Amino acid sequence: IQRVQVILRWIRFLRFAFPLFRMGIKLQDQVRSVFKTRRQRWTSDMARQLRLDRPSMIFTDIQKLQSLAKVQTALARIPSTFSLGQNSPM
């Protein structure tokens, strides 16, 4: 009888402990995934900020060319007062 009570006590303990252990493992996995996504978000935000702070040389060259093209089109829209073919003094 004593031995049966000890075995039953162990069975009751294990019936309680195994689901609790599984819940603890699941909670640990969830916490780990939250911290992993936070770390990934932080590193991606830092990389994005670094790209914004120091853009590549190709990107700055493209922006310069676009601004020069805008200046050229603006200059082309200005009517010219000096034309060679018309209104020449000779």
All heavy atoms as an XYZ file, in Angstrom:
755
protein
N       0.838     -1.196      0.000
C       0.000      0.000      0.000
C       0.875      1.249      0.000
O       0.557      2.220     -0.677
C      -0.942     -0.041      1.220
C      -2.019     -1.081      0.950
C      -1.533      1.310      1.473
C      -3.110     -1.110      1.963
N       1.929      1.229      0.787
C       2.829      2.385      0.842
C       3.461      2.633     -0.526
O       3.534      3.780     -0.974
C       3.924      2.105      1.891
C       4.725      3.309      2.263
C       3.974      4.185      3.250
O       2.901      3.816      3.721
N       4.509      5.329      3.549
N       3.883      1.589     -1.151
C       4.524      1.711     -2.467
C       3.509      2.209     -3.503
O       3.841      3.023     -4.359
C       5.099      0.372     -2.887
C       5.779      0.414     -4.239
C       6.414     -0.890     -4.582
N       7.728     -0.942     -3.970
C       8.522     -1.988     -3.979
N       8.132     -3.104     -4.537
N       9.708     -1.951     -3.426
N       2.283      1.751     -3.470
C       1.246      2.192     -4.401
C       0.948      3.676     -4.204
O       0.768      4.426     -5.177
C      -0.039      1.334     -4.220
C      -1.185      1.897     -5.044
C       0.229     -0.105     -4.579
N       0.929      4.131     -2.948
C       0.686      5.553     -2.683
C       1.822      6.411     -3.244
O       1.588      7.487     -3.795
C       0.528      5.787     -1.184
C      -0.791      5.295     -0.643
C      -0.899      5.511      0.857
O       0.103      5.814      1.502
N      -2.101      5.348      1.380
N       3.040      5.929     -3.119
C       4.188      6.674     -3.668
C       4.081      6.733     -5.181
O       4.283      7.796     -5.800
C       5.512      6.009     -3.216
C       6.694      6.613     -3.974
C       5.705      6.169     -1.730
N       3.730      5.643     -5.803
C       3.598      5.612     -7.264
C       2.467      6.526     -7.719
O       2.603      7.288     -8.684
C       3.392      4.157     -7.752
C       4.680      3.358     -7.527
C       2.994      4.130     -9.219
C       4.547      1.884     -7.819
N       1.342      6.494     -6.995
C       0.220      7.373     -7.349
C       0.591      8.844     -7.160
O       0.173      9.704     -7.936
C      -1.011      7.019     -6.513
C      -1.710      5.711     -6.881
C      -2.848      5.424     -5.908
C      -2.232      5.765     -8.297
N       1.357      9.135     -6.123
C       1.808     10.515     -5.899
C       2.699     10.976     -7.067
O       2.562     12.093     -7.564
C       2.568     10.595     -4.585
C       2.796     12.024     -4.149
C       3.524     12.135     -2.821
N       3.043     11.181     -1.831
C       3.854     10.488     -1.017
N       5.150     10.637     -1.072
N       3.352      9.648     -0.136
N       3.581     10.107     -7.530
C       4.430     10.445     -8.672
C       3.601     10.630     -9.942
O       3.860     11.539    -10.738
C       5.489      9.365     -8.898
C       6.718      9.611     -8.075
C       7.076      8.989     -6.935
C       7.730     10.574     -8.335
N       8.250      9.488     -6.456
C       8.682     10.479     -7.307
C       7.937     11.520     -9.341
C       9.808     11.276     -7.247
C       9.070     12.315     -9.277
C       9.977     12.191     -8.246
N       2.595      9.783    -10.138
C       1.735      9.915    -11.317
C       0.981     11.224    -11.275
O       0.883     11.943    -12.281
C       0.776      8.702    -11.418
C       1.571      7.453    -11.791
C      -0.322      8.957    -12.440
C       0.758      6.173    -11.744
N       0.438     11.608    -10.093
C      -0.255     12.896     -9.975
C       0.697     14.062    -10.253
O       0.333     15.026    -10.915
C      -0.862     13.032     -8.576
C      -2.278     12.549     -8.522
C      -2.916     12.878     -7.191
N      -2.637     11.756     -6.291
C      -2.259     11.872     -5.019
N      -2.137     13.059     -4.483
N      -2.015     10.814     -4.287
N       1.901     13.955     -9.718
C       2.880     15.018     -9.945
C       3.228     15.151    -11.421
O       3.288     16.255    -11.966
C       4.141     14.740     -9.125
C       5.266     15.688     -9.434
C       5.236     16.983     -8.977
C       6.356     15.272    -10.195
C       6.267     17.855     -9.259
C       7.382     16.136    -10.485
C       7.338     17.436    -10.016
N       3.436     14.004    -12.067
C       3.799     14.047    -13.485
C       2.633     14.536    -14.343
O       2.847     15.240    -15.339
C       4.282     12.669    -13.956
C       5.617     12.216    -13.369
C       5.953     10.817    -13.851
C       6.721     13.190    -13.724
N       1.402     14.171    -13.999
C       0.234     14.659    -14.735
C       0.128     16.175    -14.642
O      -0.360     16.832    -15.549
C      -1.050     14.015    -14.196
C      -1.230     12.604    -14.667
C      -2.529     12.034    -14.177
N      -3.645     12.798    -14.735
C      -4.845     12.860    -14.187
N      -5.101     12.211    -13.073
N      -5.798     13.554    -14.754
N       0.565     16.751    -13.536
C       0.548     18.195    -13.377
C       1.794     18.836    -13.992
O       1.719     19.903    -14.604
C       0.468     18.543    -11.888
C       0.623     19.998    -11.593
C      -0.397     20.901    -11.873
C       1.803     20.481    -11.051
C      -0.245     22.233    -11.604
C       1.955     21.821    -10.782
C       0.926     22.699    -11.057
N       2.939     18.167    -13.844
C       4.206     18.790    -14.233
C       4.408     18.821    -15.740
O       4.927     19.806    -16.271
C       5.367     18.056    -13.574
N       4.019     17.774    -16.458
C       4.277     17.749    -17.901
C       3.526     18.838    -18.662
O       4.136     19.547    -19.468
C       3.977     16.376    -18.483
C       5.104     15.397    -18.294
C       4.854     14.124    -17.810
C       6.402     15.750    -18.586
C       5.888     13.226    -17.635
C       7.447     14.865    -18.412
C       7.183     13.598    -17.926
N       2.218     19.049    -18.440
C       1.568     20.178    -19.137
C       2.145     21.529    -18.746
O       2.294     22.422    -19.577
C       0.103     20.067    -18.712
C      -0.086     18.659    -18.305
C       1.231     18.226    -17.739
N       2.512     21.678    -17.472
C       3.126     22.931    -17.041
C       4.474     23.130    -17.725
O       4.806     24.246    -18.154
C       3.287     22.912    -15.522
C       3.759     24.205    -14.870
C       2.694     25.282    -15.084
C       3.997     24.000    -13.400
N       5.227     22.050    -17.863
C       6.520     22.119    -18.543
C       6.335     22.498    -20.012
O       7.067     23.332    -20.549
C       7.228     20.775    -18.401
C       8.583     20.729    -19.028
C       9.639     21.448    -18.500
C       8.807     19.949    -20.159
C      10.891     21.394    -19.080
C      10.057     19.894    -20.744
C      11.099     20.619    -20.201
N       5.337     21.885    -20.677
C       5.066     22.215    -22.078
C       4.648     23.673    -22.224
O       5.057     24.361    -23.170
C       3.966     21.301    -22.625
C       4.476     19.906    -22.915
C       3.401     19.003    -23.465
N       2.812     19.555    -24.669
C       1.512     19.544    -24.941
N       0.663     19.008    -24.094
N       1.070     20.048    -26.062
N       3.813     24.167    -21.302
C       3.402     25.572    -21.369
C       4.601     26.492    -21.182
O       4.709     27.534    -21.834
C       2.342     25.865    -20.301
C       0.977     25.333    -20.676
S      -0.316     25.526    -19.422
C       0.185     26.848    -18.423
N       5.507     26.109    -20.306
C       6.718     26.912    -20.103
C       7.582     26.955    -21.349
O       8.124     28.005    -21.719
N       7.704     25.837    -22.026
C       8.492     25.788    -23.268
C       7.837     26.653    -24.344
O       8.523     27.409    -25.050
C       8.647     24.331    -23.737
C       9.597     23.593    -22.809
C       9.188     24.273    -25.162
C       9.724     22.124    -23.121
N       6.505     26.585    -24.462
C       5.812     27.406    -25.462
C       5.961     28.896    -25.146
O       6.174     29.718    -26.047
C       4.342     27.023    -25.523
C       4.091     25.675    -26.155
C       2.612     25.353    -26.172
C       2.358     23.976    -26.761
N       0.933     23.656    -26.807
N       5.853     29.237    -23.878
C       6.010     30.634    -23.491
C       7.430     31.115    -23.794
O       7.628     32.239    -24.281
C       5.693     30.804    -22.008
C       5.829     32.217    -21.445
C       4.788     33.123    -22.088
C       5.669     32.204    -19.944
N       8.418     30.267    -23.522
C       9.801     30.637    -23.821
C       9.992     30.850    -25.323
O      10.664     31.801    -25.737
C      10.741     29.550    -23.317
C      12.200     29.848    -23.614
C      13.084     28.653    -23.328
O      12.596     27.570    -23.041
N      14.383     28.848    -23.424
N       9.386     30.000    -26.145
C       9.486     30.169    -27.598
C       8.847     31.470    -28.044
O       9.377     32.179    -28.908
C       8.827     28.996    -28.317
C       9.638     27.717    -28.206
O      10.831     27.818    -27.850
O       9.073     26.642    -28.465
N       7.697     31.810    -27.464
C       7.033     33.056    -27.843
C       7.860     34.268    -27.435
O       8.011     35.217    -28.205
C       5.648     33.130    -27.203
C       4.649     32.185    -27.813
C       3.314     32.245    -27.109
O       3.179     32.851    -26.052
N       2.310     31.611    -27.700
N       8.399     34.243    -26.234
C       9.229     35.362    -25.772
C      10.474     35.492    -26.636
O      10.870     36.595    -27.032
C       9.597     35.169    -24.279
C      10.666     36.148    -23.844
C       8.358     35.320    -23.418
N      11.077     34.359    -26.984
C      12.270     34.387    -27.829
C      11.952     34.957    -29.218
O      12.719     35.745    -29.765
C      12.843     32.979    -27.970
C      14.131     32.950    -28.765
C      14.608     31.546    -28.992
N      15.034     30.943    -27.736
C      15.138     29.635    -27.544
N      14.841     28.793    -28.492
N      15.551     29.167    -26.375
N      10.783     34.578    -29.774
C      10.426     35.091    -31.098
C      10.137     36.591    -31.047
O      10.466     37.321    -31.973
C       9.227     34.332    -31.652
O       8.071     34.603    -30.881
N       9.526     37.064    -29.950
C       9.275     38.504    -29.810
C      10.597     39.263    -29.771
O      10.766     40.279    -30.456
C       8.422     38.790    -28.554
C       8.445     40.263    -28.203
C       6.995     38.330    -28.775
N      11.532     38.791    -28.969
C      12.818     39.479    -28.889
C      13.577     39.400    -30.209
O      14.268     40.351    -30.591
C      13.669     38.911    -27.753
C      13.289     39.463    -26.400
C      12.847     38.621    -25.405
C      13.355     40.814    -26.151
C      12.483     39.118    -24.174
C      13.002     41.326    -24.924
C      12.564     40.473    -23.925
N      13.440     38.285    -30.921
C      14.116     38.153    -32.212
C      13.553     39.148    -33.217
O      14.308     39.807    -33.937
C      13.946     36.724    -32.728
C      14.639     36.461    -34.035
C      14.425     35.031    -34.486
C      15.070     34.760    -35.814
N      14.817     33.398    -36.285
N      12.217     39.286    -33.272
C      11.634     40.239    -34.216
C      11.975     41.672    -33.825
O      12.211     42.515    -34.696
C      10.109     40.082    -34.284
O       9.560     40.174    -32.975
C       9.737     38.766    -34.904
N      12.019     41.963    -32.526
C      12.418     43.316    -32.111
C      13.848     43.619    -32.522
O      14.151     44.711    -32.989
C      12.281     43.466    -30.595
C      10.888     43.731    -30.129
C      10.876     44.072    -28.677
N       9.519     44.295    -28.207
C       9.214     44.587    -26.972
N      10.164     44.693    -26.065
N       7.964     44.779    -26.615
N      14.730     42.637    -32.339
C      16.128     42.848    -32.720
C      16.260     43.020    -34.230
O      16.998     43.893    -34.709
C      16.980     41.674    -32.234
C      18.459     41.873    -32.471
C      19.293     40.788    -31.823
N      18.894     39.459    -32.255
C      18.542     38.477    -31.430
N      18.513     38.683    -30.139
N      18.202     37.289    -31.907
N      15.510     42.213    -35.004
C      15.560     42.354    -36.456
C      15.019     43.708    -36.882
O      15.566     44.349    -37.788
C      14.757     41.238    -37.116
C      15.444     39.901    -37.084
C      14.579     38.799    -37.666
O      13.380     38.979    -37.867
N      15.173     37.652    -37.926
N      13.928     44.160    -36.264
C      13.375     45.466    -36.605
C      14.362     46.575    -36.272
O      14.530     47.530    -37.031
C      12.055     45.695    -35.860
C      11.390     47.008    -36.271
C      10.217     47.377    -35.414
N       9.240     46.304    -35.319
C       8.343     46.228    -34.347
N       8.305     47.128    -33.396
N       7.473     45.244    -34.329
N      15.029     46.457    -35.120
C      15.983     47.481    -34.722
C      17.148     47.538    -35.702
O      17.566     48.628    -36.104
C      16.492     47.190    -33.316
C      17.414     48.238    -32.789
C      17.084     49.465    -32.313
C      18.843     48.152    -32.717
N      18.208     50.146    -31.938
C      19.306     49.363    -32.176
C      19.749     47.165    -33.056
C      20.650     49.606    -31.969
C      21.087     47.419    -32.839
C      21.525     48.627    -32.301
N      17.675     46.362    -36.108
C      18.804     46.369    -37.036
C      18.380     46.891    -38.410
O      19.132     47.632    -39.056
C      19.415     44.972    -37.186
O      18.387     44.046    -37.543
C      20.077     44.525    -35.894
N      17.155     46.557    -38.850
C      16.711     47.060    -40.152
C      16.468     48.569    -40.090
O      16.769     49.288    -41.047
C      15.442     46.337    -40.610
O      14.363     46.639    -39.755
N      15.948     49.065    -38.960
C      15.769     50.518    -38.817
C      17.112     51.237    -38.807
O      17.258     52.314    -39.400
C      15.000     50.844    -37.536
C      13.532     50.485    -37.614
O      13.045     50.251    -38.755
O      12.870     50.432    -36.557
N      18.089     50.653    -38.147
C      19.414     51.278    -38.121
C      20.039     51.274    -39.517
O      20.661     52.263    -39.927
C      20.331     50.551    -37.129
C      19.927     50.719    -35.678
S      19.951     52.423    -35.131
C      21.678     52.756    -35.171
N      19.880     50.194    -40.252
C      20.432     50.135    -41.613
C      19.724     51.132    -42.520
O      20.366     51.797    -43.346
C      20.289     48.723    -42.172
N      18.402     51.256    -42.366
C      17.653     52.228    -43.173
C      18.093     53.656    -42.846
O      18.289     54.486    -43.737
C      16.158     52.078    -42.903
C      15.312     52.994    -43.765
C      13.829     52.859    -43.479
N      13.375     51.489    -43.673
C      12.788     50.761    -42.740
N      12.583     51.249    -41.535
N      12.409     49.522    -42.994
N      18.277     53.951    -41.550
C      18.730     55.284    -41.160
C      20.130     55.559    -41.689
O      20.432     56.669    -42.114
C      18.692     55.409    -39.631
C      18.938     56.808    -39.144
C      17.862     57.782    -39.604
O      16.704     57.425    -39.696
N      18.252     58.993    -39.907
N      20.976     54.534    -41.683
C      22.328     54.702    -42.225
C      22.282     55.002    -43.717
O      23.032     55.856    -44.209
C      23.144     53.436    -41.958
C      24.614     53.482    -42.352
C      25.350     54.471    -41.458
C      25.230     52.106    -42.228
N      21.383     54.305    -44.450
C      21.256     54.586    -45.885
C      20.729     55.998    -46.124
O      21.116     56.655    -47.087
C      20.311     53.570    -46.528
C      20.937     52.235    -46.781
C      20.113     51.388    -47.722
N      18.715     51.263    -47.345
C      18.219     50.313    -46.571
N      19.020     49.398    -46.084
N      16.934     50.263    -46.286
N      19.828     56.468    -45.256
C      19.300     57.819    -45.433
C      20.336     58.871    -45.073
O      20.408     59.928    -45.696
C      18.049     58.017    -44.569
C      16.810     57.252    -45.018
C      15.683     57.439    -44.018
C      16.373     57.695    -46.393
N      21.136     58.596    -44.042
C      22.149     59.568    -43.622
C      23.287     59.667    -44.630
O      23.775     60.755    -44.925
C      22.720     59.186    -42.256
C      21.707     59.393    -41.145
O      20.714     60.108    -41.383
O      21.902     58.832    -40.048
N      23.712     58.521    -45.148
C      24.820     58.509    -46.103
C      24.392     57.760    -47.359
O      24.639     56.565    -47.492
C      26.038     57.826    -45.490
C      26.666     58.633    -44.378
C      27.961     58.036    -43.938
N      27.696     56.856    -43.108
C      28.527     55.835    -43.004
N      29.652     55.823    -43.652
N      28.241     54.815    -42.238
N      23.747     58.463    -48.298
C      23.322     57.766    -49.518
C      24.532     57.424    -50.389
O      25.619     57.993    -50.236
C      22.417     58.780    -50.211
C      22.833     60.096    -49.673
C      23.331     59.855    -48.280
N      24.327     56.524    -51.299
C      25.427     56.074    -52.145
C      25.813     57.171    -53.130
O      25.039     58.078    -53.439
C      25.031     54.811    -52.893
O      24.003     55.115    -53.817
N      27.022     57.086    -53.657
C      27.514     58.091    -54.599
C      26.716     58.048    -55.901
O      26.475     59.091    -56.514
C      29.000     57.852    -54.876
C      29.870     58.130    -53.672
S      31.590     57.661    -53.894
C      32.032     58.529    -55.355
N      26.295     56.868    -56.313
C      25.500     56.753    -57.539
C      24.176     57.484    -57.374
O      23.724     58.203    -58.270
C      25.280     55.268    -57.888
C      26.620     54.620    -58.230
C      24.303     55.108    -59.025
C      26.531     53.119    -58.418
N      23.554     57.318    -56.195
C      22.282     57.982    -55.938
C      22.437     59.503    -55.952
O      21.611     60.211    -56.527
C      21.722     57.511    -54.592
C      20.375     58.077    -54.275
C      19.266     57.687    -54.990
C      20.222     58.984    -53.246
C      18.017     58.202    -54.703
C      18.983     59.512    -52.959
C      17.874     59.116    -53.682
N      23.509     60.019    -55.348
C      23.717     61.477    -55.356
C      24.001     61.969    -56.775
O      23.549     63.047    -57.157
C      24.875     61.861    -54.421
O      26.042     61.116    -54.765
C      24.511     61.594    -52.981
N      24.748     61.189    -57.568
C      24.998     61.569    -58.959
C      23.701     61.607    -59.763
O      23.493     62.513    -60.577
C      25.981     60.609    -59.615
C      27.402     60.783    -59.085
O      27.670     61.833    -58.456
O      28.215     59.875    -59.294
N      22.829     60.628    -59.544
C      21.541     60.621    -60.248
C      20.717     61.837    -59.855
O      20.089     62.479    -60.708
C      20.787     59.301    -59.950
C      21.489     58.133    -60.640
C      19.328     59.382    -60.386
C      20.942     56.777    -60.239
N      20.734     62.186    -58.566
C      19.987     63.370    -58.138
C      20.565     64.644    -58.766
O      19.812     65.538    -59.178
C      20.008     63.488    -56.618
C      19.056     62.530    -55.929
C      19.057     62.731    -54.432
O      20.057     63.137    -53.848
N      17.929     62.429    -53.807
N      21.886     64.726    -58.873
C      22.495     65.900    -59.512
C      22.106     65.990    -60.980
O      21.799     67.076    -61.493
C      24.022     65.841    -59.377
C      24.523     66.144    -57.984
C      26.032     66.010    -57.918
C      26.537     66.175    -56.512
N      27.986     65.957    -56.407
N      22.121     64.848    -61.668
C      21.726     64.850    -63.077
C      20.261     65.248    -63.248
O      19.911     65.984    -64.181
C      21.971     63.463    -63.691
C      23.435     63.086    -63.910
C      23.540     61.652    -64.374
C      24.070     64.017    -64.916
N      19.408     64.793    -62.351
C      18.001     65.176    -62.440
C      17.824     66.670    -62.214
O      17.049     67.329    -62.911
C      17.175     64.396    -61.413
C      16.943     62.953    -61.791
C      16.188     62.191    -60.708
O      16.072     62.666    -59.584
N      15.703     61.014    -61.052
N      18.558     67.234    -61.258
C      18.432     68.676    -61.025
C      18.982     69.465    -62.207
O      18.425     70.497    -62.592
C      19.146     69.074    -59.728
O      20.541     68.858    -59.852
N      20.066     68.973    -62.837
C      20.595     69.646    -64.024
C      19.595     69.572    -65.178
O      19.437     70.541    -65.937
C      21.924     69.020    -64.445
C      23.131     69.362    -63.561
C      24.349     68.582    -64.029
C      23.410     70.849    -63.591
N      18.918     68.443    -65.322
C      17.915     68.324    -66.377
C      16.762     69.274    -66.128
O      16.233     69.895    -67.063
C      17.414     66.879    -66.445
N      16.377     69.448    -64.864
C      15.310     70.396    -64.548
C      15.736     71.825    -64.883
O      14.950     72.615    -65.405
C      14.929     70.296    -63.068
C      14.158     69.046    -62.723
C      13.842     69.008    -61.253
C      13.147     67.714    -60.881
N      12.894     67.632    -59.434
N      16.999     72.151    -64.591
C      17.509     73.489    -64.917
C      17.525     73.693    -66.429
O      17.144     74.753    -66.938
C      18.917     73.688    -64.304
C      19.584     74.936    -64.861
C      18.825     73.755    -62.791
N      17.933     72.682    -67.170
C      17.967     72.796    -68.630
C      16.568     73.005    -69.204
O      16.376     73.840    -70.096
C      18.599     71.546    -69.242
C      20.106     71.516    -69.113
C      20.689     70.249    -69.717
O      19.967     69.293    -69.962
N      21.996     70.251    -69.943
N      15.593     72.264    -68.698
C      14.234     72.451    -69.218
C      13.688     73.809    -68.825
O      12.960     74.442    -69.596
C      13.297     71.338    -68.703
O      13.348     71.304    -67.274
C      13.677     69.997    -69.270
N      14.039     74.296    -67.630
C      13.587     75.627    -67.232
C      14.215     76.695    -68.109
O      13.555     77.676    -68.502
C      13.915     75.880    -65.763
N      15.504     76.519    -68.446
C      16.164     77.486    -69.317
C      15.599     77.423    -70.732
O      15.524     78.440    -71.433
C      17.676     77.237    -69.350
C      18.439     77.648    -68.089
C      19.894     77.223    -68.204
C      18.338     79.146    -67.865
N      15.207     76.259    -71.176
C      14.657     76.119    -72.521
C      13.286     76.775    -72.630
O      12.884     77.207    -73.717
C      14.561     74.652    -72.901
N      12.573     76.901    -71.556
C      11.244     77.521    -71.592
C      11.311     79.048    -71.655
O      10.350     79.695    -72.043
C      10.456     77.113    -70.355
C       9.998     75.683    -70.402
C       9.130     75.346    -69.222
N       8.773     73.942    -69.244
C       8.605     73.197    -68.187
N       8.747     73.718    -66.997
N       8.282     71.931    -68.313
N      12.439     79.607    -71.239
C      12.564     81.076    -71.250
C      12.661     81.529    -72.693
O      13.488     81.031    -73.469
C      13.822     81.512    -70.458
C      13.680     81.100    -68.992
C      14.052     82.997    -70.586
C      14.913     81.351    -68.174
N      11.832     82.475    -73.079
C      11.915     82.955    -74.473
C      13.221     83.715    -74.704
O      13.641     84.518    -73.884
C      10.700     83.863    -74.615
C      10.332     84.245    -73.237
C      10.773     83.131    -72.340
N      13.819     83.437    -75.815
C      15.090     84.067    -76.131
C      14.842     85.409    -76.807
O      14.042     85.528    -77.735
C      15.892     83.155    -77.054
O      17.069     83.787    -77.451
N      15.542     86.436    -76.372
C      15.421     87.760    -76.992
C      16.427     87.923    -78.119
O      16.289     88.817    -78.934
C      15.644     88.860    -75.942
O      16.916     88.668    -75.325
C      14.563     88.800    -74.887
N      17.428     87.087    -78.129
C      18.443     87.174    -79.177
C      18.313     85.977    -80.096
O      18.566     84.853    -79.709
C      19.853     87.184    -78.578
C      20.071     88.311    -77.627
C      20.096     88.106    -76.260
C      20.240     89.596    -78.114
C      20.296     89.143    -75.399
C      20.443     90.638    -77.251
C      20.472     90.436    -75.888
N      17.908     86.212    -81.293
C      17.890     85.139    -82.266
C      18.719     85.589    -83.458
O      18.714     86.749    -83.835
C      16.461     84.811    -82.683
O      15.861     85.941    -83.249
N      19.436     84.713    -84.073
C      20.355     85.063    -85.117
C      19.639     85.330    -86.444
O      20.051     86.210    -87.205
C      21.389     83.942    -85.303
C      22.313     83.720    -84.105
C      23.202     82.510    -84.343
C      23.158     84.938    -83.836
N      18.622     84.601    -86.744
C      17.982     84.741    -88.045
C      17.071     85.942    -88.162
O      16.963     86.554    -89.205
N      16.423     86.323    -87.114
C      15.437     87.404    -87.199
C      15.962     88.650    -86.522
O      16.779     88.614    -85.612
C      14.152     86.974    -86.496
C      13.552     85.704    -87.071
C      12.458     85.163    -86.155
O      12.299     85.618    -85.060
N      11.732     84.172    -86.642
N      15.462     89.739    -86.958
C      15.761     91.065    -86.382
C      17.237     91.346    -86.275
O      17.719     91.887    -85.317
C      15.118     91.192    -84.990
C      13.627     91.058    -85.053
O      12.999     91.361    -86.076
N      13.034     90.614    -83.973
N      17.968     90.933    -87.268
C      19.392     91.233    -87.236
C      19.588     92.682    -87.699
O      18.882     93.166    -88.558
C      20.178     90.268    -88.133
O      19.753     90.394    -89.462
N      20.532     93.377    -87.117
C      20.729     94.782    -87.477
C      21.241     94.967    -88.891
O      21.156     96.043    -89.431
C      21.737     95.271    -86.457
C      22.373     94.073    -85.877
C      21.429     92.942    -86.070
N      21.746     93.968    -89.534
C      22.254     94.161    -90.878
C      21.194     94.009    -91.847
O      20.496     93.720    -92.469
C      23.359     93.185    -91.165
C      24.548     93.456    -90.320
S      25.829     92.618    -91.156
C      26.997     92.208    -90.121
